[in-house]
Amino acid sequence: MVGREGMYGIPFALGLKSTEFHASVLYPGRAWSISTAAFRTELNQNKGLQLVLNRYINIVIEQLYSTCRCIKFHTLSERLAKWLLMSQDRSNAQEFSITQETLASLLGVRRVGITAAATQLRSNGIIEYSRGHVTILNRKHLEKQACSCYIDETKLYTKTL
């Protein structure tokens, strides 16, 4: 997940010519774009940019390790709460348009699992959820429901970089 704190294109920063991955935009917003050639030229000439990107790549790798541990040790309800918090951190929005099918795909579970987890959060007054629309009603309680590996990564990037 990338928001205002990061970038898509790490393989190109590492010198690869192509990647098997692709980006999917879930929410509207603004983004900057640069050609791979221009990016590589700037990266080769700018030691400060190299340093920042190396630190960013390290954080992304740590995030991947954390995600692997999270999938193994935390419940779907905890992971859904974490994902909603991460989305809010990156978008500054309390409302999201997202289907259960998309959430299931993003979290690697069946749709019925998302239904159960979202229903639990809704019954506790933490979120409102209906027909592809999620509203965070109580962020503090959502943070308590999230797994222990949740941190506001947008703040982590700012401190580290």
Chimera marker file (.cmm) of the C-alpha trace (Angstrom):
<marker_set name="trace">
<marker id="1" x="0.000" y="0.000" z="0.000" r="1" g="1" b="0" radius="0.5"/>
<marker id="2" x="1.397" y="3.342" z="-1.062" r="1" g="1" b="0" radius="0.5"/>
<marker id="3" x="-0.002" y="6.743" z="-0.302" r="1" g="1" b="0" radius="0.5"/>
<marker id="4" x="1.364" y="10.237" z="0.084" r="1" g="1" b="0" radius="0.5"/>
<marker id="5" x="4.374" y="8.863" z="1.965" r="1" g="1" b="0" radius="0.5"/>
<marker id="6" x="5.833" y="6.730" z="-0.801" r="1" g="1" b="0" radius="0.5"/>
<marker id="7" x="6.233" y="5.794" z="-4.406" r="1" g="1" b="0" radius="0.5"/>
<marker id="8" x="5.536" y="3.018" z="-6.835" r="1" g="1" b="0" radius="0.5"/>
<marker id="9" x="8.506" y="1.837" z="-8.873" r="1" g="1" b="0" radius="0.5"/>
<marker id="10" x="11.063" y="0.384" z="-6.483" r="1" g="1" b="0" radius="0.5"/>
<marker id="11" x="12.197" y="-2.211" z="-9.071" r="1" g="1" b="0" radius="0.5"/>
<marker id="12" x="13.140" y="0.641" z="-11.409" r="1" g="1" b="0" radius="0.5"/>
<marker id="13" x="15.039" y="2.390" z="-8.601" r="1" g="1" b="0" radius="0.5"/>
<marker id="14" x="16.987" y="-0.865" z="-8.219" r="1" g="1" b="0" radius="0.5"/>
<marker id="15" x="17.910" y="-0.855" z="-11.912" r="1" g="1" b="0" radius="0.5"/>
<marker id="16" x="15.430" y="-3.422" z="-13.233" r="1" g="1" b="0" radius="0.5"/>
<marker id="17" x="14.002" y="-2.856" z="-16.687" r="1" g="1" b="0" radius="0.5"/>
<marker id="18" x="10.580" y="-4.380" z="-15.992" r="1" g="1" b="0" radius="0.5"/>
<marker id="19" x="8.488" y="-5.863" z="-13.233" r="1" g="1" b="0" radius="0.5"/>
<marker id="20" x="5.714" y="-8.415" z="-12.932" r="1" g="1" b="0" radius="0.5"/>
<marker id="21" x="3.828" y="-6.143" z="-10.545" r="1" g="1" b="0" radius="0.5"/>
<marker id="22" x="1.317" y="-3.471" z="-11.398" r="1" g="1" b="0" radius="0.5"/>
<marker id="23" x="-0.358" y="-0.730" z="-9.417" r="1" g="1" b="0" radius="0.5"/>
<marker id="24" x="-4.068" y="-0.461" z="-8.756" r="1" g="1" b="0" radius="0.5"/>
<marker id="25" x="-5.491" y="2.875" z="-7.706" r="1" g="1" b="0" radius="0.5"/>
<marker id="26" x="-8.232" y="2.445" z="-5.107" r="1" g="1" b="0" radius="0.5"/>
<marker id="27" x="-8.968" y="6.055" z="-4.236" r="1" g="1" b="0" radius="0.5"/>
<marker id="28" x="-8.871" y="9.278" z="-6.219" r="1" g="1" b="0" radius="0.5"/>
<marker id="29" x="-6.091" y="11.685" z="-5.516" r="1" g="1" b="0" radius="0.5"/>
<marker id="30" x="-3.074" y="13.408" z="-6.965" r="1" g="1" b="0" radius="0.5"/>
<marker id="31" x="0.191" y="11.785" z="-7.941" r="1" g="1" b="0" radius="0.5"/>
<marker id="32" x="3.378" y="12.753" z="-9.706" r="1" g="1" b="0" radius="0.5"/>
<marker id="33" x="4.777" y="10.758" z="-12.575" r="1" g="1" b="0" radius="0.5"/>
<marker id="34" x="8.198" y="10.643" z="-14.183" r="1" g="1" b="0" radius="0.5"/>
<marker id="35" x="9.569" y="8.508" z="-16.994" r="1" g="1" b="0" radius="0.5"/>
<marker id="36" x="11.853" y="5.666" z="-16.035" r="1" g="1" b="0" radius="0.5"/>
<marker id="37" x="14.704" y="7.193" z="-18.044" r="1" g="1" b="0" radius="0.5"/>
<marker id="38" x="14.393" y="10.605" z="-16.373" r="1" g="1" b="0" radius="0.5"/>
<marker id="39" x="14.087" y="8.963" z="-12.963" r="1" g="1" b="0" radius="0.5"/>
<marker id="40" x="17.243" y="6.890" z="-13.476" r="1" g="1" b="0" radius="0.5"/>
<marker id="41" x="19.171" y="9.925" z="-14.728" r="1" g="1" b="0" radius="0.5"/>
<marker id="42" x="18.193" y="11.922" z="-11.655" r="1" g="1" b="0" radius="0.5"/>
<marker id="43" x="18.914" y="8.978" z="-9.366" r="1" g="1" b="0" radius="0.5"/>
<marker id="44" x="22.393" y="8.523" z="-10.843" r="1" g="1" b="0" radius="0.5"/>
<marker id="45" x="23.222" y="12.220" z="-10.401" r="1" g="1" b="0" radius="0.5"/>
<marker id="46" x="21.616" y="12.896" z="-7.033" r="1" g="1" b="0" radius="0.5"/>
<marker id="47" x="23.272" y="11.239" z="-4.007" r="1" g="1" b="0" radius="0.5"/>
<marker id="48" x="20.628" y="12.713" z="-1.670" r="1" g="1" b="0" radius="0.5"/>
<marker id="49" x="17.857" y="11.079" z="-3.678" r="1" g="1" b="0" radius="0.5"/>
<marker id="50" x="19.778" y="7.790" z="-3.618" r="1" g="1" b="0" radius="0.5"/>
<marker id="51" x="20.049" y="7.961" z="0.170" r="1" g="1" b="0" radius="0.5"/>
<marker id="52" x="16.356" y="8.763" z="0.648" r="1" g="1" b="0" radius="0.5"/>
<marker id="53" x="15.285" y="5.971" z="-1.724" r="1" g="1" b="0" radius="0.5"/>
<marker id="54" x="17.599" y="3.462" z="-0.028" r="1" g="1" b="0" radius="0.5"/>
<marker id="55" x="16.019" y="4.308" z="3.314" r="1" g="1" b="0" radius="0.5"/>
<marker id="56" x="12.545" y="4.114" z="1.798" r="1" g="1" b="0" radius="0.5"/>
<marker id="57" x="13.276" y="0.707" z="0.239" r="1" g="1" b="0" radius="0.5"/>
<marker id="58" x="14.514" y="-0.538" z="3.619" r="1" g="1" b="0" radius="0.5"/>
<marker id="59" x="11.265" y="0.595" z="5.258" r="1" g="1" b="0" radius="0.5"/>
<marker id="60" x="9.214" y="-1.136" z="2.551" r="1" g="1" b="0" radius="0.5"/>
<marker id="61" x="11.162" y="-4.363" z="3.134" r="1" g="1" b="0" radius="0.5"/>
<marker id="62" x="10.503" y="-4.093" z="6.869" r="1" g="1" b="0" radius="0.5"/>
<marker id="63" x="6.822" y="-3.486" z="6.075" r="1" g="1" b="0" radius="0.5"/>
<marker id="64" x="6.762" y="-6.673" z="3.987" r="1" g="1" b="0" radius="0.5"/>
<marker id="65" x="8.254" y="-8.688" z="6.864" r="1" g="1" b="0" radius="0.5"/>
<marker id="66" x="5.667" y="-7.202" z="9.190" r="1" g="1" b="0" radius="0.5"/>
<marker id="67" x="2.865" y="-8.097" z="6.778" r="1" g="1" b="0" radius="0.5"/>
<marker id="68" x="4.051" y="-11.713" z="6.621" r="1" g="1" b="0" radius="0.5"/>
<marker id="69" x="4.068" y="-11.965" z="10.414" r="1" g="1" b="0" radius="0.5"/>
<marker id="70" x="0.678" y="-10.264" z="10.548" r="1" g="1" b="0" radius="0.5"/>
<marker id="71" x="-0.913" y="-12.779" z="8.166" r="1" g="1" b="0" radius="0.5"/>
<marker id="72" x="0.406" y="-15.668" z="10.234" r="1" g="1" b="0" radius="0.5"/>
<marker id="73" x="-0.318" y="-14.432" z="13.753" r="1" g="1" b="0" radius="0.5"/>
<marker id="74" x="-3.243" y="-11.998" z="13.657" r="1" g="1" b="0" radius="0.5"/>
<marker id="75" x="-6.960" y="-12.500" z="13.113" r="1" g="1" b="0" radius="0.5"/>
<marker id="76" x="-8.759" y="-11.249" z="10.051" r="1" g="1" b="0" radius="0.5"/>
<marker id="77" x="-10.679" y="-8.752" z="12.179" r="1" g="1" b="0" radius="0.5"/>
<marker id="78" x="-7.389" y="-7.313" z="13.480" r="1" g="1" b="0" radius="0.5"/>
<marker id="79" x="-5.933" y="-7.174" z="9.973" r="1" g="1" b="0" radius="0.5"/>
<marker id="80" x="-9.042" y="-5.500" z="8.561" r="1" g="1" b="0" radius="0.5"/>
<marker id="81" x="-8.867" y="-2.864" z="11.311" r="1" g="1" b="0" radius="0.5"/>
<marker id="82" x="-5.184" y="-2.335" z="10.483" r="1" g="1" b="0" radius="0.5"/>
<marker id="83" x="-5.919" y="-2.009" z="6.766" r="1" g="1" b="0" radius="0.5"/>
<marker id="84" x="-8.681" y="0.543" z="7.393" r="1" g="1" b="0" radius="0.5"/>
<marker id="85" x="-6.349" y="2.585" z="9.605" r="1" g="1" b="0" radius="0.5"/>
<marker id="86" x="-3.582" y="2.438" z="6.990" r="1" g="1" b="0" radius="0.5"/>
<marker id="87" x="-6.033" y="3.623" z="4.332" r="1" g="1" b="0" radius="0.5"/>
<marker id="88" x="-7.164" y="6.482" z="6.516" r="1" g="1" b="0" radius="0.5"/>
<marker id="89" x="-3.556" y="7.443" z="7.295" r="1" g="1" b="0" radius="0.5"/>
<marker id="90" x="-2.791" y="7.748" z="3.609" r="1" g="1" b="0" radius="0.5"/>
<marker id="91" x="-5.992" y="9.408" z="2.446" r="1" g="1" b="0" radius="0.5"/>
<marker id="92" x="-6.971" y="11.624" z="5.389" r="1" g="1" b="0" radius="0.5"/>
<marker id="93" x="-10.529" y="10.420" z="4.808" r="1" g="1" b="0" radius="0.5"/>
<marker id="94" x="-12.984" y="8.732" z="7.150" r="1" g="1" b="0" radius="0.5"/>
<marker id="95" x="-15.036" y="7.300" z="4.292" r="1" g="1" b="0" radius="0.5"/>
<marker id="96" x="-13.939" y="4.802" z="1.639" r="1" g="1" b="0" radius="0.5"/>
<marker id="97" x="-15.681" y="3.271" z="-1.316" r="1" g="1" b="0" radius="0.5"/>
<marker id="98" x="-14.484" y="-0.315" z="-1.458" r="1" g="1" b="0" radius="0.5"/>
<marker id="99" x="-16.254" y="-3.603" z="-2.013" r="1" g="1" b="0" radius="0.5"/>
<marker id="100" x="-15.993" y="-6.694" z="0.140" r="1" g="1" b="0" radius="0.5"/>
<marker id="101" x="-14.600" y="-8.497" z="-2.889" r="1" g="1" b="0" radius="0.5"/>
<marker id="102" x="-11.758" y="-5.986" z="-3.192" r="1" g="1" b="0" radius="0.5"/>
<marker id="103" x="-11.032" y="-6.094" z="0.545" r="1" g="1" b="0" radius="0.5"/>
<marker id="104" x="-10.993" y="-9.895" z="0.412" r="1" g="1" b="0" radius="0.5"/>
<marker id="105" x="-8.528" y="-9.808" z="-2.465" r="1" g="1" b="0" radius="0.5"/>
<marker id="106" x="-6.274" y="-7.270" z="-0.730" r="1" g="1" b="0" radius="0.5"/>
<marker id="107" x="-6.219" y="-9.248" z="2.522" r="1" g="1" b="0" radius="0.5"/>
<marker id="108" x="-5.975" y="-12.648" z="0.835" r="1" g="1" b="0" radius="0.5"/>
<marker id="109" x="-9.161" y="-14.108" z="2.294" r="1" g="1" b="0" radius="0.5"/>
<marker id="110" x="-12.622" y="-15.141" z="1.169" r="1" g="1" b="0" radius="0.5"/>
<marker id="111" x="-15.377" y="-12.535" z="0.925" r="1" g="1" b="0" radius="0.5"/>
<marker id="112" x="-17.358" y="-14.233" z="3.706" r="1" g="1" b="0" radius="0.5"/>
<marker id="113" x="-14.470" y="-13.551" z="6.090" r="1" g="1" b="0" radius="0.5"/>
<marker id="114" x="-14.621" y="-9.835" z="5.299" r="1" g="1" b="0" radius="0.5"/>
<marker id="115" x="-18.369" y="-9.890" z="5.901" r="1" g="1" b="0" radius="0.5"/>
<marker id="116" x="-17.876" y="-11.406" z="9.358" r="1" g="1" b="0" radius="0.5"/>
<marker id="117" x="-15.016" y="-9.075" z="10.325" r="1" g="1" b="0" radius="0.5"/>
<marker id="118" x="-16.796" y="-5.946" z="9.076" r="1" g="1" b="0" radius="0.5"/>
<marker id="119" x="-20.002" y="-7.004" z="10.823" r="1" g="1" b="0" radius="0.5"/>
<marker id="120" x="-18.087" y="-7.357" z="14.099" r="1" g="1" b="0" radius="0.5"/>
<marker id="121" x="-16.569" y="-3.882" z="13.724" r="1" g="1" b="0" radius="0.5"/>
<marker id="122" x="-19.965" y="-2.438" z="12.783" r="1" g="1" b="0" radius="0.5"/>
<marker id="123" x="-21.756" y="-4.071" z="15.729" r="1" g="1" b="0" radius="0.5"/>
<marker id="124" x="-19.164" y="-2.508" z="18.066" r="1" g="1" b="0" radius="0.5"/>
<marker id="125" x="-19.939" y="0.956" z="16.637" r="1" g="1" b="0" radius="0.5"/>
<marker id="126" x="-16.455" y="1.321" z="15.159" r="1" g="1" b="0" radius="0.5"/>
<marker id="127" x="-17.356" y="1.475" z="11.479" r="1" g="1" b="0" radius="0.5"/>
<marker id="128" x="-20.417" y="1.803" z="9.323" r="1" g="1" b="0" radius="0.5"/>
<marker id="129" x="-20.421" y="-0.510" z="6.352" r="1" g="1" b="0" radius="0.5"/>
<marker id="130" x="-22.921" y="-1.003" z="3.568" r="1" g="1" b="0" radius="0.5"/>
<marker id="131" x="-22.773" y="-1.764" z="-0.138" r="1" g="1" b="0" radius="0.5"/>
<marker id="132" x="-19.159" y="-0.977" z="-0.822" r="1" g="1" b="0" radius="0.5"/>
<marker id="133" x="-18.958" y="2.026" z="1.472" r="1" g="1" b="0" radius="0.5"/>
<marker id="134" x="-17.013" y="2.106" z="4.761" r="1" g="1" b="0" radius="0.5"/>
<marker id="135" x="-17.070" y="4.962" z="7.267" r="1" g="1" b="0" radius="0.5"/>
<marker id="136" x="-14.758" y="5.005" z="10.262" r="1" g="1" b="0" radius="0.5"/>
<marker id="137" x="-16.885" y="6.160" z="13.188" r="1" g="1" b="0" radius="0.5"/>
<marker id="138" x="-14.417" y="5.730" z="16.047" r="1" g="1" b="0" radius="0.5"/>
<marker id="139" x="-10.722" y="5.735" z="15.178" r="1" g="1" b="0" radius="0.5"/>
<marker id="140" x="-9.566" y="5.211" z="18.791" r="1" g="1" b="0" radius="0.5"/>
<marker id="141" x="-11.608" y="2.019" z="19.076" r="1" g="1" b="0" radius="0.5"/>
<marker id="142" x="-10.485" y="0.918" z="15.621" r="1" g="1" b="0" radius="0.5"/>
<marker id="143" x="-6.875" y="1.309" z="16.790" r="1" g="1" b="0" radius="0.5"/>
<marker id="144" x="-7.667" y="-0.934" z="19.781" r="1" g="1" b="0" radius="0.5"/>
<marker id="145" x="-9.135" y="-3.551" z="17.417" r="1" g="1" b="0" radius="0.5"/>
<marker id="146" x="-6.140" y="-3.480" z="15.079" r="1" g="1" b="0" radius="0.5"/>
<marker id="147" x="-3.311" y="-5.939" z="15.479" r="1" g="1" b="0" radius="0.5"/>
<marker id="148" x="-0.229" y="-4.998" z="17.454" r="1" g="1" b="0" radius="0.5"/>
<marker id="149" x="1.847" y="-4.468" z="14.313" r="1" g="1" b="0" radius="0.5"/>
<marker id="150" x="-0.171" y="-1.418" z="13.252" r="1" g="1" b="0" radius="0.5"/>
<marker id="151" x="1.763" y="1.820" z="13.259" r="1" g="1" b="0" radius="0.5"/>
<marker id="152" x="1.023" y="5.019" z="11.404" r="1" g="1" b="0" radius="0.5"/>
<marker id="153" x="3.640" y="4.382" z="8.726" r="1" g="1" b="0" radius="0.5"/>
<marker id="154" x="3.227" y="7.837" z="7.218" r="1" g="1" b="0" radius="0.5"/>
<marker id="155" x="4.794" y="9.180" z="10.447" r="1" g="1" b="0" radius="0.5"/>
<marker id="156" x="7.492" y="6.507" z="10.370" r="1" g="1" b="0" radius="0.5"/>
<marker id="157" x="8.548" y="7.515" z="6.841" r="1" g="1" b="0" radius="0.5"/>
<marker id="158" x="8.700" y="11.168" z="7.821" r="1" g="1" b="0" radius="0.5"/>
<marker id="159" x="10.849" y="10.474" z="10.902" r="1" g="1" b="0" radius="0.5"/>
<marker id="160" x="13.156" y="8.039" z="9.100" r="1" g="1" b="0" radius="0.5"/>
<marker id="161" x="13.610" y="10.030" z="5.938" r="1" g="1" b="0" radius="0.5"/>
<link id1="1" id2="2" r="1" g="1" b="0" radius="0.2"/>
<link id1="2" id2="3" r="1" g="1" b="0" radius="0.2"/>
<link id1="3" id2="4" r="1" g="1" b="0" radius="0.2"/>
<link id1="4" id2="5" r="1" g="1" b="0" radius="0.2"/>
<link id1="5" id2="6" r="1" g="1" b="0" radius="0.2"/>
<link id1="6" id2="7" r="1" g="1" b="0" radius="0.2"/>
<link id1="7" id2="8" r="1" g="1" b="0" radius="0.2"/>
<link id1="8" id2="9" r="1" g="1" b="0" radius="0.2"/>
<link id1="9" id2="10" r="1" g="1" b="0" radius="0.2"/>
<link id1="10" id2="11" r="1" g="1" b="0" radius="0.2"/>
<link id1="11" id2="12" r="1" g="1" b="0" radius="0.2"/>
<link id1="12" id2="13" r="1" g="1" b="0" radius="0.2"/>
<link id1="13" id2="14" r="1" g="1" b="0" radius="0.2"/>
<link id1="14" id2="15" r="1" g="1" b="0" radius="0.2"/>
<link id1="15" id2="16" r="1" g="1" b="0" radius="0.2"/>
<link id1="16" id2="17" r="1" g="1" b="0" radius="0.2"/>
<link id1="17" id2="18" r="1" g="1" b="0" radius="0.2"/>
<link id1="18" id2="19" r="1" g="1" b="0" radius="0.2"/>
<link id1="19" id2="20" r="1" g="1" b="0" radius="0.2"/>
<link id1="20" id2="21" r="1" g="1" b="0" radius="0.2"/>
<link id1="21" id2="22" r="1" g="1" b="0" radius="0.2"/>
<link id1="22" id2="23" r="1" g="1" b="0" radius="0.2"/>
<link id1="23" id2="24" r="1" g="1" b="0" radius="0.2"/>
<link id1="24" id2="25" r="1" g="1" b="0" radius="0.2"/>
<link id1="25" id2="26" r="1" g="1" b="0" radius="0.2"/>
<link id1="26" id2="27" r="1" g="1" b="0" radius="0.2"/>
<link id1="27" id2="28" r="1" g="1" b="0" radius="0.2"/>
<link id1="28" id2="29" r="1" g="1" b="0" radius="0.2"/>
<link id1="29" id2="30" r="1" g="1" b="0" radius="0.2"/>
<link id1="30" id2="31" r="1" g="1" b="0" radius="0.2"/>
<link id1="31" id2="32" r="1" g="1" b="0" radius="0.2"/>
<link id1="32" id2="33" r="1" g="1" b="0" radius="0.2"/>
<link id1="33" id2="34" r="1" g="1" b="0" radius="0.2"/>
<link id1="34" id2="35" r="1" g="1" b="0" radius="0.2"/>
<link id1="35" id2="36" r="1" g="1" b="0" radius="0.2"/>
<link id1="36" id2="37" r="1" g="1" b="0" radius="0.2"/>
<link id1="37" id2="38" r="1" g="1" b="0" radius="0.2"/>
<link id1="38" id2="39" r="1" g="1" b="0" radius="0.2"/>
<link id1="39" id2="40" r="1" g="1" b="0" radius="0.2"/>
<link id1="40" id2="41" r="1" g="1" b="0" radius="0.2"/>
<link id1="41" id2="42" r="1" g="1" b="0" radius="0.2"/>
<link id1="42" id2="43" r="1" g="1" b="0" radius="0.2"/>
<link id1="43" id2="44" r="1" g="1" b="0" radius="0.2"/>
<link id1="44" id2="45" r="1" g="1" b="0" radius="0.2"/>
<link id1="45" id2="46" r="1" g="1" b="0" radius="0.2"/>
<link id1="46" id2="47" r="1" g="1" b="0" radius="0.2"/>
<link id1="47" id2="48" r="1" g="1" b="0" radius="0.2"/>
<link id1="48" id2="49" r="1" g="1" b="0" radius="0.2"/>
<link id1="49" id2="50" r="1" g="1" b="0" radius="0.2"/>
<link id1="50" id2="51" r="1" g="1" b="0" radius="0.2"/>
<link id1="51" id2="52" r="1" g="1" b="0" radius="0.2"/>
<link id1="52" id2="53" r="1" g="1" b="0" radius="0.2"/>
<link id1="53" id2="54" r="1" g="1" b="0" radius="0.2"/>
<link id1="54" id2="55" r="1" g="1" b="0" radius="0.2"/>
<link id1="55" id2="56" r="1" g="1" b="0" radius="0.2"/>
<link id1="56" id2="57" r="1" g="1" b="0" radius="0.2"/>
<link id1="57" id2="58" r="1" g="1" b="0" radius="0.2"/>
<link id1="58" id2="59" r="1" g="1" b="0" radius="0.2"/>
<link id1="59" id2="60" r="1" g="1" b="0" radius="0.2"/>
<link id1="60" id2="61" r="1" g="1" b="0" radius="0.2"/>
<link id1="61" id2="62" r="1" g="1" b="0" radius="0.2"/>
<link id1="62" id2="63" r="1" g="1" b="0" radius="0.2"/>
<link id1="63" id2="64" r="1" g="1" b="0" radius="0.2"/>
<link id1="64" id2="65" r="1" g="1" b="0" radius="0.2"/>
<link id1="65" id2="66" r="1" g="1" b="0" radius="0.2"/>
<link id1="66" id2="67" r="1" g="1" b="0" radius="0.2"/>
<link id1="67" id2="68" r="1" g="1" b="0" radius="0.2"/>
<link id1="68" id2="69" r="1" g="1" b="0" radius="0.2"/>
<link id1="69" id2="70" r="1" g="1" b="0" radius="0.2"/>
<link id1="70" id2="71" r="1" g="1" b="0" radius="0.2"/>
<link id1="71" id2="72" r="1" g="1" b="0" radius="0.2"/>
<link id1="72" id2="73" r="1" g="1" b="0" radius="0.2"/>
<link id1="73" id2="74" r="1" g="1" b="0" radius="0.2"/>
<link id1="74" id2="75" r="1" g="1" b="0" radius="0.2"/>
<link id1="75" id2="76" r="1" g="1" b="0" radius="0.2"/>
<link id1="76" id2="77" r="1" g="1" b="0" radius="0.2"/>
<link id1="77" id2="78" r="1" g="1" b="0" radius="0.2"/>
<link id1="78" id2="79" r="1" g="1" b="0" radius="0.2"/>
<link id1="79" id2="80" r="1" g="1" b="0" radius="0.2"/>
<link id1="80" id2="81" r="1" g="1" b="0" radius="0.2"/>
<link id1="81" id2="82" r="1" g="1" b="0" radius="0.2"/>
<link id1="82" id2="83" r="1" g="1" b="0" radius="0.2"/>
<link id1="83" id2="84" r="1" g="1" b="0" radius="0.2"/>
<link id1="84" id2="85" r="1" g="1" b="0" radius="0.2"/>
<link id1="85" id2="86" r="1" g="1" b="0" radius="0.2"/>
<link id1="86" id2="87" r="1" g="1" b="0" radius="0.2"/>
<link id1="87" id2="88" r="1" g="1" b="0" radius="0.2"/>
<link id1="88" id2="89" r="1" g="1" b="0" radius="0.2"/>
<link id1="89" id2="90" r="1" g="1" b="0" radius="0.2"/>
<link id1="90" id2="91" r="1" g="1" b="0" radius="0.2"/>
<link id1="91" id2="92" r="1" g="1" b="0" radius="0.2"/>
<link id1="92" id2="93" r="1" g="1" b="0" radius="0.2"/>
<link id1="93" id2="94" r="1" g="1" b="0" radius="0.2"/>
<link id1="94" id2="95" r="1" g="1" b="0" radius="0.2"/>
<link id1="95" id2="96" r="1" g="1" b="0" radius="0.2"/>
<link id1="96" id2="97" r="1" g="1" b="0" radius="0.2"/>
<link id1="97" id2="98" r="1" g="1" b="0" radius="0.2"/>
<link id1="98" id2="99" r="1" g="1" b="0" radius="0.2"/>
<link id1="99" id2="100" r="1" g="1" b="0" radius="0.2"/>
<link id1="100" id2="101" r="1" g="1" b="0" radius="0.2"/>
<link id1="101" id2="102" r="1" g="1" b="0" radius="0.2"/>
<link id1="102" id2="103" r="1" g="1" b="0" radius="0.2"/>
<link id1="103" id2="104" r="1" g="1" b="0" radius="0.2"/>
<link id1="104" id2="105" r="1" g="1" b="0" radius="0.2"/>
<link id1="105" id2="106" r="1" g="1" b="0" radius="0.2"/>
<link id1="106" id2="107" r="1" g="1" b="0" radius="0.2"/>
<link id1="107" id2="108" r="1" g="1" b="0" radius="0.2"/>
<link id1="108" id2="109" r="1" g="1" b="0" radius="0.2"/>
<link id1="109" id2="110" r="1" g="1" b="0" radius="0.2"/>
<link id1="110" id2="111" r="1" g="1" b="0" radius="0.2"/>
<link id1="111" id2="112" r="1" g="1" b="0" radius="0.2"/>
<link id1="112" id2="113" r="1" g="1" b="0" radius="0.2"/>
<link id1="113" id2="114" r="1" g="1" b="0" radius="0.2"/>
<link id1="114" id2="115" r="1" g="1" b="0" radius="0.2"/>
<link id1="115" id2="116" r="1" g="1" b="0" radius="0.2"/>
<link id1="116" id2="117" r="1" g="1" b="0" radius="0.2"/>
<link id1="117" id2="118" r="1" g="1" b="0" radius="0.2"/>
<link id1="118" id2="119" r="1" g="1" b="0" radius="0.2"/>
<link id1="119" id2="120" r="1" g="1" b="0" radius="0.2"/>
<link id1="120" id2="121" r="1" g="1" b="0" radius="0.2"/>
<link id1="121" id2="122" r="1" g="1" b="0" radius="0.2"/>
<link id1="122" id2="123" r="1" g="1" b="0" radius="0.2"/>
<link id1="123" id2="124" r="1" g="1" b="0" radius="0.2"/>
<link id1="124" id2="125" r="1" g="1" b="0" radius="0.2"/>
<link id1="125" id2="126" r="1" g="1" b="0" radius="0.2"/>
<link id1="126" id2="127" r="1" g="1" b="0" radius="0.2"/>
<link id1="127" id2="128" r="1" g="1" b="0" radius="0.2"/>
<link id1="128" id2="129" r="1" g="1" b="0" radius="0.2"/>
<link id1="129" id2="130" r="1" g="1" b="0" radius="0.2"/>
<link id1="130" id2="131" r="1" g="1" b="0" radius="0.2"/>
<link id1="131" id2="132" r="1" g="1" b="0" radius="0.2"/>
<link id1="132" id2="133" r="1" g="1" b="0" radius="0.2"/>
<link id1="133" id2="134" r="1" g="1" b="0" radius="0.2"/>
<link id1="134" id2="135" r="1" g="1" b="0" radius="0.2"/>
<link id1="135" id2="136" r="1" g="1" b="0" radius="0.2"/>
<link id1="136" id2="137" r="1" g="1" b="0" radius="0.2"/>
<link id1="137" id2="138" r="1" g="1" b="0" radius="0.2"/>
<link id1="138" id2="139" r="1" g="1" b="0" radius="0.2"/>
<link id1="139" id2="140" r="1" g="1" b="0" radius="0.2"/>
<link id1="140" id2="141" r="1" g="1" b="0" radius="0.2"/>
<link id1="141" id2="142" r="1" g="1" b="0" radius="0.2"/>
<link id1="142" id2="143" r="1" g="1" b="0" radius="0.2"/>
<link id1="143" id2="144" r="1" g="1" b="0" radius="0.2"/>
<link id1="144" id2="145" r="1" g="1" b="0" radius="0.2"/>
<link id1="145" id2="146" r="1" g="1" b="0" radius="0.2"/>
<link id1="146" id2="147" r="1" g="1" b="0" radius="0.2"/>
<link id1="147" id2="148" r="1" g="1" b="0" radius="0.2"/>
<link id1="148" id2="149" r="1" g="1" b="0" radius="0.2"/>
<link id1="149" id2="150" r="1" g="1" b="0" radius="0.2"/>
<link id1="150" id2="151" r="1" g="1" b="0" radius="0.2"/>
<link id1="151" id2="152" r="1" g="1" b="0" radius="0.2"/>
<link id1="152" id2="153" r="1" g="1" b="0" radius="0.2"/>
<link id1="153" id2="154" r="1" g="1" b="0" radius="0.2"/>
<link id1="154" id2="155" r="1" g="1" b="0" radius="0.2"/>
<link id1="155" id2="156" r="1" g="1" b="0" radius="0.2"/>
<link id1="156" id2="157" r="1" g="1" b="0" radius="0.2"/>
<link id1="157" id2="158" r="1" g="1" b="0" radius="0.2"/>
<link id1="158" id2="159" r="1" g="1" b="0" radius="0.2"/>
<link id1="159" id2="160" r="1" g="1" b="0" radius="0.2"/>
<link id1="160" id2="161" r="1" g="1" b="0" radius="0.2"/>
</marker_set>
